[in-house]
Protein backbone atom coordinates (compact mmCIF):
# COMPACT_ATOMS: atom_id res chain seq x y z
CA UNK A 1 0.00 0.00 0.00
CA UNK A 2 1.20 3.51 -0.81
CA UNK A 3 -0.18 7.00 -0.19
CA UNK A 4 -2.05 8.17 2.89
CA UNK A 5 -3.95 6.19 5.49
CA UNK A 6 -6.90 4.06 4.44
CA UNK A 7 -9.83 4.76 6.79
CA UNK A 8 -11.11 2.14 9.18
CA UNK A 9 -14.21 0.22 8.01
CA UNK A 10 -16.27 1.80 10.81
CA UNK A 11 -16.10 4.96 12.90
CA UNK A 12 -17.43 5.78 16.36
CA UNK A 13 -19.67 8.83 15.94
CA UNK A 14 -21.90 10.74 18.35
CA UNK A 15 -25.64 10.19 18.37
CA UNK A 16 -28.65 10.80 20.59
CA UNK A 17 -30.87 7.87 21.46
CA UNK A 18 -34.45 7.51 22.62
CA UNK A 19 -36.06 4.33 23.86
CA UNK A 20 -39.74 4.29 24.77
CA UNK A 21 -40.59 5.63 28.19
CA UNK A 22 -37.48 7.71 28.82
CA UNK A 23 -35.66 10.83 27.76
CA UNK A 24 -33.15 11.39 24.95
CA UNK A 25 -29.63 10.38 25.98
CA UNK A 26 -26.30 11.16 24.29
CA UNK A 27 -23.89 8.45 23.27
CA UNK A 28 -21.85 7.03 20.43
CA UNK A 29 -22.39 4.38 17.76
CA UNK A 30 -20.16 2.43 15.40
CA UNK A 31 -21.10 3.56 11.89
CA UNK A 32 -19.98 1.83 8.69
CA UNK A 33 -17.75 3.87 6.40
CA UNK A 34 -18.77 4.31 2.75
CA UNK A 35 -15.82 5.43 0.65
CA UNK A 36 -15.39 6.08 -3.09
CA UNK A 37 -13.03 3.42 -4.45
CA UNK A 38 -11.62 3.91 -7.94
CA UNK A 39 -10.29 1.02 -10.02
CA UNK A 40 -7.61 1.87 -12.54
CA UNK A 41 -5.93 -0.55 -14.91
CA UNK A 42 -2.60 0.35 -16.45
CA UNK A 43 -3.22 3.96 -15.32
CA UNK A 44 -6.70 4.33 -16.89
CA UNK A 45 -9.72 4.55 -14.56
CA UNK A 46 -12.36 1.94 -15.28
CA UNK A 47 -14.86 2.21 -12.42
CA UNK A 48 -15.67 4.06 -9.21
CA UNK A 49 -17.62 2.22 -6.52
CA UNK A 50 -18.85 3.23 -3.09
CA UNK A 51 -17.54 0.57 -0.74
CA UNK A 52 -16.39 -0.30 2.76
CA UNK A 53 -12.62 0.37 3.00
CA UNK A 54 -11.64 -3.16 4.07
CA UNK A 55 -10.21 -6.22 2.28
CA UNK A 56 -9.26 -3.96 -0.60
CA UNK A 57 -6.79 -6.33 -2.26
CA UNK A 58 -9.50 -8.99 -2.28
CA UNK A 59 -11.83 -6.37 -3.79
CA UNK A 60 -9.34 -5.51 -6.52
CA UNK A 61 -8.81 -9.14 -7.51
CA UNK A 62 -12.46 -10.16 -7.18
CA UNK A 63 -13.86 -7.23 -9.17
CA UNK A 64 -11.32 -7.91 -11.90
CA UNK A 65 -12.42 -11.55 -12.07
CA UNK A 66 -16.19 -11.07 -11.88
CA UNK A 67 -16.11 -8.30 -14.49
CA UNK A 68 -14.10 -10.45 -16.90
CA UNK A 69 -11.10 -8.14 -16.92
CA UNK A 70 -8.86 -11.06 -15.93
CA UNK A 71 -9.48 -14.79 -15.88
CA UNK A 72 -6.83 -15.62 -13.26
CA UNK A 73 -5.16 -13.59 -10.49
CA UNK A 74 -1.74 -14.19 -12.08
CA UNK A 75 -2.76 -11.83 -14.89
CA UNK A 76 -2.61 -8.98 -12.36
CA UNK A 77 1.05 -8.04 -12.16
CA UNK A 78 0.79 -5.46 -9.37
CA UNK A 79 -1.77 -3.86 -7.06
CA UNK A 80 -1.28 -0.57 -5.24
CA UNK A 81 -3.79 0.68 -2.67
CA UNK A 82 -3.53 4.46 -2.56
CA UNK A 83 -5.47 6.66 -0.12
CA UNK A 84 -6.16 10.03 -1.72
CA UNK A 85 -8.04 13.14 -0.61
CA UNK A 86 -11.47 12.03 -1.81
CA UNK A 87 -11.26 8.27 -1.43
CA UNK A 88 -9.10 5.31 -2.37
CA UNK A 89 -7.50 4.30 -5.64
CA UNK A 90 -6.89 0.66 -6.47
CA UNK A 91 -4.18 0.81 -9.10
CA UNK A 92 -3.73 -2.43 -11.00
CA UNK A 93 -1.22 -3.30 -13.67
CA UNK A 94 -2.23 -6.11 -16.00
CA UNK A 95 -0.28 -8.50 -18.16
CA UNK A 96 -0.21 -7.35 -21.81
CA UNK A 97 -2.67 -10.03 -22.93
CA UNK A 98 -5.36 -8.67 -20.56
CA UNK A 99 -4.90 -4.95 -21.13
CA UNK A 100 -7.25 -5.10 -24.12
CA UNK A 101 -9.93 -6.76 -21.98
CA UNK A 102 -9.79 -3.86 -19.54
CA UNK A 103 -10.24 -1.41 -22.40
CA UNK A 104 -13.21 -3.39 -23.74
CA UNK A 105 -14.90 -3.40 -20.33
CA UNK A 106 -14.25 0.28 -19.71
CA UNK A 107 -17.11 2.02 -17.97
CA UNK A 108 -17.56 4.61 -15.25
CA UNK A 109 -19.52 3.55 -12.18
CA UNK A 110 -20.44 6.30 -9.73
CA UNK A 111 -23.60 5.22 -7.97
CA UNK A 112 -24.99 4.14 -4.63
CA UNK A 113 -23.44 1.22 -2.81
CA UNK A 114 -26.53 -0.93 -3.42
CA UNK A 115 -26.35 -0.67 -7.21
CA UNK A 116 -24.09 -3.06 -9.10
CA UNK A 117 -24.93 -1.83 -12.59
CA UNK A 118 -24.80 1.96 -12.22
CA UNK A 119 -23.27 3.70 -15.19
CA UNK A 120 -23.41 0.81 -17.65
CA UNK A 121 -23.86 2.48 -21.01
CA UNK A 122 -25.89 -0.10 -22.94
CA UNK A 123 -28.77 -2.51 -22.39
CA UNK A 124 -26.62 -5.29 -23.85
CA UNK A 125 -23.95 -4.75 -21.18
CA UNK A 126 -26.51 -4.82 -18.38
CA UNK A 127 -28.04 -8.05 -19.69
CA UNK A 128 -24.87 -9.82 -20.76
CA UNK A 129 -25.17 -13.57 -21.08
CA UNK A 130 -23.69 -15.33 -18.03
CA UNK A 131 -21.01 -17.97 -18.17
CA UNK A 132 -22.36 -21.50 -17.86
CA UNK A 133 -21.44 -23.28 -14.62
CA UNK A 134 -20.42 -26.90 -15.12
CA UNK A 135 -19.71 -28.08 -11.55
CA UNK A 136 -22.49 -30.39 -10.39
CA UNK A 137 -22.15 -31.24 -6.67
CA UNK A 138 -24.97 -32.56 -4.51
CA UNK A 139 -25.76 -30.48 -1.44
CA UNK A 140 -28.08 -31.80 1.24
CA UNK A 141 -30.93 -29.85 2.73
CA UNK A 142 -29.21 -29.88 6.12
CA UNK A 143 -26.05 -28.53 4.47
CA UNK A 144 -27.99 -25.53 3.16
CA UNK A 145 -29.49 -24.93 6.60
CA UNK A 146 -26.09 -25.19 8.30
CA UNK A 147 -24.43 -22.95 5.73
CA UNK A 148 -27.03 -20.18 6.07
CA UNK A 149 -26.96 -20.42 9.88
CA UNK A 150 -23.17 -19.96 9.86
CA UNK A 151 -23.21 -16.61 8.06
CA UNK A 152 -24.77 -14.19 10.55
CA UNK A 153 -22.44 -15.05 13.49
CA UNK A 154 -19.45 -14.34 11.22
CA UNK A 155 -20.67 -10.85 10.25
CA UNK A 156 -18.62 -8.92 12.80
CA UNK A 157 -18.82 -5.57 11.02
CA UNK A 158 -22.57 -5.84 10.66
CA UNK A 159 -22.89 -6.78 14.32
CA UNK A 160 -21.15 -3.50 15.19
CA UNK A 161 -22.88 -1.26 12.63
CA UNK A 162 -26.08 -2.99 11.44
CA UNK A 163 -25.30 -1.55 8.01
CA UNK A 164 -23.34 -4.08 5.93
CA UNK A 165 -23.99 -7.11 3.76
CA UNK A 166 -21.93 -10.29 3.70
CA UNK A 167 -20.91 -12.95 1.21
CA UNK A 168 -19.56 -16.28 2.41
CA UNK A 169 -18.35 -19.59 1.04
CA UNK A 170 -19.25 -22.87 2.77
CA UNK A 171 -18.37 -26.51 2.13
CA UNK A 172 -19.49 -29.65 3.91
CA UNK A 173 -15.92 -30.63 4.73
CA UNK A 174 -14.62 -27.25 5.93
CA UNK A 175 -17.82 -25.44 6.90
CA UNK A 176 -17.52 -21.64 6.58
CA UNK A 177 -14.33 -21.10 4.57
CA UNK A 178 -14.41 -17.30 4.13
CA UNK A 179 -16.64 -14.27 4.74
CA UNK A 180 -16.34 -10.74 3.42
CA UNK A 181 -18.51 -7.72 4.34
CA UNK A 182 -19.33 -4.45 2.64
CA UNK A 183 -22.03 -1.78 2.47
CA UNK A 184 -22.72 -3.03 -1.06
CA UNK A 185 -23.88 -6.60 -1.56
CA UNK A 186 -22.11 -6.88 -4.91
CA UNK A 187 -18.91 -5.50 -3.35
CA UNK A 188 -19.08 -8.17 -0.64
CA UNK A 189 -19.33 -10.86 -3.33
CA UNK A 190 -16.41 -9.35 -5.25
CA UNK A 191 -14.33 -9.36 -2.07
CA UNK A 192 -15.22 -13.00 -1.45
CA UNK A 193 -14.33 -13.89 -5.04
CA UNK A 194 -10.96 -12.22 -4.59
CA UNK A 195 -10.31 -13.92 -1.26
CA UNK A 196 -11.01 -17.36 -2.74
CA UNK A 197 -8.91 -16.68 -5.83
CA UNK A 198 -5.96 -15.41 -3.82
CA UNK A 199 -6.14 -18.55 -1.67
CA UNK A 200 -6.20 -20.76 -4.77
CA UNK A 201 -9.74 -21.93 -3.96
CA UNK A 202 -12.42 -22.70 -6.54
CA UNK A 203 -16.06 -22.04 -5.77
CA UNK A 204 -17.13 -25.26 -7.47
CA UNK A 205 -17.41 -27.52 -4.42
CA UNK A 206 -19.63 -25.54 -2.08
CA UNK A 207 -22.27 -22.88 -1.53
CA UNK A 208 -21.89 -19.13 -1.99
CA UNK A 209 -23.96 -17.38 0.68
CA UNK A 210 -25.43 -13.89 0.61
CA UNK A 211 -27.09 -11.83 3.33
CA UNK A 212 -29.09 -9.85 0.77
CA UNK A 213 -31.72 -10.25 -1.88
CA UNK A 214 -30.66 -12.05 -5.06
CA UNK A 215 -30.37 -9.57 -7.92
CA UNK A 216 -29.10 -10.25 -11.41
CA UNK A 217 -25.58 -8.86 -11.00
CA UNK A 218 -24.96 -11.24 -8.10
CA UNK A 219 -25.92 -14.20 -10.27
CA UNK A 220 -23.68 -12.93 -13.07
CA UNK A 221 -20.75 -12.57 -10.68
CA UNK A 222 -21.36 -16.02 -9.16
CA UNK A 223 -21.28 -17.50 -12.66
CA UNK A 224 -17.97 -15.80 -13.37
CA UNK A 225 -16.35 -17.68 -10.47
CA UNK A 226 -18.04 -20.99 -11.31
CA UNK A 227 -20.28 -21.19 -8.24
CA UNK A 228 -22.87 -23.96 -8.72
CA UNK A 229 -25.07 -23.03 -5.73
CA UNK A 230 -26.02 -19.51 -4.65
CA UNK A 231 -28.09 -19.14 -1.48
CA UNK A 232 -29.45 -15.99 0.14
CA UNK A 233 -31.63 -15.05 3.08
CA UNK A 234 -33.94 -12.95 0.90
CA UNK A 235 -35.85 -13.49 -2.34
CA UNK A 236 -34.55 -13.32 -5.92
CA UNK A 237 -35.76 -11.03 -8.65
CA UNK A 238 -37.37 -12.51 -11.76
CA UNK A 239 -34.37 -11.52 -13.87
CA UNK A 240 -32.03 -13.18 -11.37
CA UNK A 241 -34.02 -16.40 -11.69
CA UNK A 242 -33.92 -16.33 -15.49
CA UNK A 243 -30.19 -15.61 -15.43
CA UNK A 244 -29.47 -18.41 -12.95
CA UNK A 245 -31.47 -20.82 -15.13
CA UNK A 246 -29.38 -19.85 -18.15
CA UNK A 247 -26.13 -20.06 -16.18
CA UNK A 248 -26.84 -23.50 -14.73
CA UNK A 249 -26.78 -22.16 -11.17
CA UNK A 250 -28.92 -23.56 -8.38
CA UNK A 251 -30.62 -20.52 -6.86
CA UNK A 252 -31.79 -20.85 -3.26
CA UNK A 253 -33.70 -17.97 -1.70
CA UNK A 254 -35.58 -17.04 1.46
CA UNK A 255 -33.21 -19.36 3.33
CA UNK A 256 -34.12 -19.19 7.02
CA UNK A 257 -34.02 -21.47 10.04
CA UNK A 258 -37.34 -23.04 9.08
CA UNK A 259 -36.53 -23.80 5.44
CA UNK A 260 -35.75 -22.35 2.03
CA UNK A 261 -37.00 -22.16 -1.55
CA UNK A 262 -35.22 -23.49 -4.65
CA UNK A 263 -35.86 -21.55 -7.85
CA UNK A 264 -33.56 -23.13 -10.44
CA UNK A 265 -31.67 -26.39 -11.04
CA UNK A 266 -33.11 -28.07 -7.96
CA UNK A 267 -31.42 -31.40 -8.75
CA UNK A 268 -28.31 -30.33 -6.79
CA UNK A 269 -30.25 -30.09 -3.51
CA UNK A 270 -31.06 -33.51 -2.07
CA UNK A 271 -32.74 -34.68 1.14
CA UNK A 272 -30.44 -35.20 4.11
CA UNK A 273 -30.93 -38.95 3.81
CA UNK A 274 -28.84 -38.88 0.64
CA UNK A 275 -25.77 -37.69 2.53
CA UNK A 276 -23.41 -39.98 0.60
CA UNK A 277 -23.12 -37.34 -2.13
CA UNK A 278 -21.99 -34.36 -0.08
CA UNK A 279 -19.74 -31.78 -1.61
CA UNK A 280 -16.06 -32.26 -0.82
Steps between C-alpha positions, in 0.01 A plus 500: 500500500620851419362849562313617808310302760205287395207570735372238739190308383294658780517816709367582846276805458277691741126445502199561722278207587142464616339182624132496591415634842811708563682812394751556219852399603833578331741229398704358216446235233723305264406613149612327180723704271398544135795612290543565126736234364641549151633211292768585248668258263833590346438861613152537343198522733236239428250527786419685821305316769377601843631234735615413850877567524598147607643194321595726212747263334229234498267762349749586227553137401135398533360793301754432227390136483123548519508777239701285259800731498724208599438127505765417762667703777842440341398736219515785753866594520474758779244660731549829682249625757526878511306720744431837340312811611157389380521124538716204406660399173561136417771515237545176310751413233399219267695261284507615135254232388231636737546872443265485201232334714514790744455745214203302366331499841565868562214674674455759772304394807408775745184392676361392834655208682191285439518526121726261311416623151513879537653674203486211254455667164297242307212259555715222354767554767244493780347177369817323393470125468648324805768236486365147531592322824602138450571382857222269616534415872218368716421708807268368768215695649672497839816635335306800369350560844840474670666724243240777534507476881879546498496835320344742749733414794799571273378849403705693755480835322125473464468406866674828587327724244180327381578644157696247292435197283706182494602234251635167620621169363410172673588136436388186678857402582630838620180681597530880468819554299492880456277803561530853368283802592418827330230767483431375147384143450677472165820638656483233771475231231792651308708499818411136562589411141837667545565330833430156352710568191795627701482186715494279190146383581232423242136566577393178330472274805278698734236766555538875454293675767353849493334706772300698244237460235606320182529748214627432151852639541562262790404204283724627220793536739439155652508352150831670429662312790331169416276480807241223452280593799405852608293537817364815662282594794269710282309446176630517142379729227339352189800599289734334750301178468510507120873572506572220748300259282709597198825479697429156645506634856286360779330804652383467860309788656312593816737268687409517869510272802168343404581424136578645159375519142678367190436694180730342241689174440356332808669167421811607696306524828419158644332383821730448797451125470709507183807619689736271307529764227613798705725758347868452579 
